[in-house]
Amino acid sequence: MKLWTSPSYMPSDWLQYAKDTFDCLYAEGAEHTRMMSIGVHLRIMGRPGRIHALEKFLNYVAQHDDVWIARRIDIARHWIGTAGNHR
C-alpha cells in the first residue's frame, strides 16, 4: 500500500525496500527457513509505471540459489503435504 497512500514510495523505493528485505531473510535462511510474502494488487503494482519494479525484483530473487517463488496455494499444498515433518 505504500505505493498508493501518501506519503507514498516511488517504484524505485519499493524495489530497494523489497531487495533489502529479501537480502536480510536470505542471509537468515542460511540458519533457518524464511519466507517473504509480497502482496500485490493489480490496480496498484500493475500500472505501467510500477510493474517494472516487480519484474526487477523477481529477476533479482531468481539469481539466488535455493529460492522458491510460489503462489499462496503452492505454499499451502506444500505445508499440507509435509505437515507431519514439521510438528
N, C-alpha and C positions, 0 to 999 in steps of 0.2 A: 504493500500500500504506500510505501514511501516514494514511489514513482508518481503517485496520484494526488496525495494530500499535501497541503502546504504546511511547513516548508518541505518541499519535495526534492528527492535525489534526481540528478541528471542520470541518463543511462550509464555514462562512464563511472559515476559514483556507485551506482548499484553493482556494476561489473567488478569494481575494485573490492567492494564490501563482500560480494559473493566469493571472489577468489581468496581473499584473506580468511574468510570463514572456512572455506574448503581446505586451505593450506594448514590451518590450525587443526582441524579434525583429521586430516590425512596424517599429520605428524603423530597425533594421539593414537591413531589407528594402528601404529606400529606395536602398541601395547595391548589395546582393547578395541574391539569392533566399534565403529562410529557410524552414525547415519546423519546425513544432511538432507533436510527436506526444503524444497523450494516450491512455494505455491505461486502459480502464475495464472493470471486471468486474461483471457483473450482481449478484452477491451482495454486492458492496461498495458501488458507486455507485448501484445500482438500488434501494436501500432507500428507503422513503418519506421519511425524514428527511434523505436526502442527494441525491436526484435533482434537487432544485430548484437545487442549486449547479451541476450540469452544464447544466441548462436556462438558467440565468442567464449562464453563461459563453458558451454558444453564441449567445445573443441579443446579448451584448456584442461578440463577434467579428463577427457578421453586420452590425453597424453600421459597420464599416470597409470602405473601398474596397479592391479588388484582393486579396481574401482568398478562398481556395478551401478549403472544408470538404469533405474527401474521406475515403473509406474506403481501407484499405490496398490493396485490389485496384484502385481507381481510380488511385492513385499509381503502382502497378506498371505498369498499362496505359499511363499517360501516359509514363513513362520508356522503356518498350519502344518506344512509337510515336515517340519523339523521340530515341532513343539516338544516332543519327548526328549530331544537332545539339549534343551535349553532350560530345563527346570532346576 
